Amino acid sequence: MAQPGREYEVISVSLPRDLVARVNEIVPKTRRSRIIRDLLSSFVDSVNRKRVAEEYRSYYARRPSRETEEEQSLLDAWEISDAEVWAMLEREESRGRRATR
């Protein structure tokens, strides 16, 4: 269980001087920690998304072609055409339902 005041870890990071100078010109001192936190969070989330995407690619690459073909045929059978969608929307409008925006 986290103790009060112990939610954050203080770290030290060495950065190129020109980068620090550019950041100091743009970012107010009071917001730097939040911006760094948000950038690191975004980076870690991106790395995780890429890892998951690679796992999916790997999984689908290992699947037998017969299984892939069966799945594709099921998707084709369930595919709805534009005409069918328009017909459903027109039926809803004729029943007095408000159209979606």
C-alpha positions in Angstrom: 0.0 0.0 0.0 1.4 3.4 -1.0 2.3 5.7 1.9 1.2 9.4 1.7 3.8 11.4 -0.1 5.5 8.3 -1.6 3.6 8.1 -4.9 6.4 9.6 -6.9 10.1 8.7 -7.3 12.6 11.5 -7.7 15.0 10.7 -10.5 18.0 12.5 -12.1 18.3 12.6 -15.9 21.2 14.0 -18.0 20.0 15.8 -21.1 21.9 17.7 -23.8 22.2 21.4 -23.0 20.6 22.6 -26.2 17.5 20.4 -25.5 17.2 21.8 -22.0 17.6 25.3 -23.2 14.9 24.8 -25.9 12.5 23.3 -23.3 13.2 26.1 -20.8 12.2 28.6 -23.5 8.9 26.9 -24.2 7.7 25.2 -21.0 7.1 27.1 -17.8 9.1 25.8 -14.9 5.9 24.9 -12.9 4.7 22.5 -15.7 7.9 20.7 -16.6 7.4 17.7 -14.3 3.9 17.2 -15.7 5.1 17.4 -19.2 7.9 15.0 -18.7 5.6 12.6 -16.9 3.1 12.8 -19.8 5.8 12.3 -22.4 7.2 9.3 -20.6 3.7 7.8 -20.1 2.9 8.3 -23.7 6.1 6.7 -24.7 5.6 3.6 -22.5 2.0 3.3 -23.7 3.2 3.4 -27.3 5.8 0.7 -26.6 3.1 -1.5 -25.1 0.8 -0.9 -28.0 3.6 -1.9 -30.5 4.4 -5.0 -28.5 0.7 -6.1 -28.5 0.5 -5.3 -32.2 3.6 -7.5 -32.8 2.1 -10.3 -30.8 -1.1 -10.2 -32.9 1.0 -10.2 -36.1 2.9 -13.1 -34.9 -0.2 -15.0 -33.8 -2.0 -14.4 -37.2 1.2 -15.3 -39.1 1.3 -18.7 -37.4 -2.4 -19.6 -38.0 -3.1 -22.3 -40.6 -4.4 -21.0 -43.9 -7.5 -23.2 -43.6 -8.5 -21.4 -40.4 -7.9 -18.0 -41.9 -10.0 -18.9 -45.0 -12.9 -20.2 -42.7 -12.8 -17.0 -40.7 -12.8 -14.9 -43.9 -15.8 -16.8 -45.3 -17.7 -16.2 -42.1 -16.9 -12.5 -42.3 -18.0 -12.3 -45.9 -21.3 -14.0 -45.0 -21.9 -11.4 -42.2 -20.9 -8.4 -44.3 -23.6 -5.9 -44.6 -24.1 -3.9 -47.8 -24.6 -0.1 -48.0 -28.1 -0.7 -49.4 -29.0 -2.8 -46.3 -27.8 -0.1 -44.0 -29.7 2.6 -45.8 -32.8 0.5 -45.7 -32.5 0.0 -41.9 -32.0 3.8 -41.4 -35.1 4.6 -43.6 -37.2 2.1 -41.6 -36.1 3.7 -38.4 -36.9 7.2 -39.7 -40.3 6.0 -40.9 -41.1 4.8 -37.4 -40.5 8.3 -36.1 -37.1 7.6 -34.5 -34.7 10.5 -34.7 -31.8 9.9 -37.1 -28.3 9.7 -35.6 -26.1 12.7 -36.1 
